[in-house]
């Protein structure tokens, strides 16, 4: 089965950190660009960060300087390191690549 699986979400305090993982199974991520998106209830899904197959990255203004996207092709996984978290980062985070969406992982930032 070809799928993307996110993990690493959870509860963090403001100013804290989390690292999300997006692991591919059934196919290789090597040749695909991957995006991390997030969606809060009642809002549109927005692109947070993306990385090309060559490793070039792009970030939404709201997360620049705080989030870092990276990939480990040997592990067939893309990561999103989230630092200096804010309550407004609370959302379900999804990865997308090769025309597939993961199931999402909840991130909640609250004291």
N, C-alpha and C positions, 0 to 999 in steps of 0.2 A: 504494500500500500504506500502510495506516494503522499507524504504529509510533512507539515511543519508543526513542531511542538514547542510552545513557549513554556518557560519555567522561571522561577526566581522572584515572582511578585510576592507581596505581603504588606505588612504594616511597617511604616517607618516614621520616625519623628521628624518634624521640620529641621532642616539642616543635615539630616542623615543621608545614608547612601543605600542603594540596592543595585544589584547587577542582574539583568534579565538575560536569558539565553534563548536562542531560537535554533533548535536542532532539526535538521532535515533527515528524513528516513525514506529509503526507497529510491533516492536520486542524489546526485552530487550538486552541492551549491557552488562549486568552483566557477561555473560559467555564468552565474546569475547575479544581478544586482538585488539587494535586499533592502526593504524599508521597514522601519518600526513606525507604527501608527498608534494613536490612542483615541479613545472615545469615552466621553462622559455621558451619562444618561441625558437625553434631550438635546445633545449637541451633535454636530457632524464629526465624523471620523477625520482626524487630521494627521498629516505626516509629521513625524517628530525628527527622524533622522534617516539617512539612507547611505548605502555604501555600494559602489560599483564592483564588478568582478575584479577590476584592477586596483581596488582599494581607495578610490577617491570618495570623499565623504561630503555630506551636506546636512545642515541642521536648520530647524526652525529657529527663528529669532528668540523665541521664548525659552529655548534650552541651550543656546550657544554659551560655551564656557562652563556649562554644568554637566552636560551629557556627552558621552563619547561612544561612538559605534565602532566596532571592530569585528574582524572575522578571523577564524582559524579554520582554514580549509582542511587541514589534517583531521580535525574533529568534526568537520561538516557542520559547523556551528557559527552563528553570528551573535554577538553580544551587544548589550546596551548598558554601559556603566552610567548610573545616575547618581550624581553627587549634589550636595546643597539642595536637597529636595524641599519643595514648597507645597503647601496644601493644594494649590491649584494644579499640581502634577497628578493629583488623584484621578484615576481613570482605569479602564481596561486597556491594556497594551497588547497590540497584535503585531506579528511580523507577517510580511508578505514577500513572496518571491516565486518565480517560475509559475505565475498565474495561480498561486495558491495562497490561502490565508491560514494562519494558525488558529487555534481555538480561543486564544486570549488568556492573559493572566492579569489579575486584579492588583493594582498598586494603590495603596491608601496612605496618605501622608497626613498625620494627625498627632497632636500631643495628648 
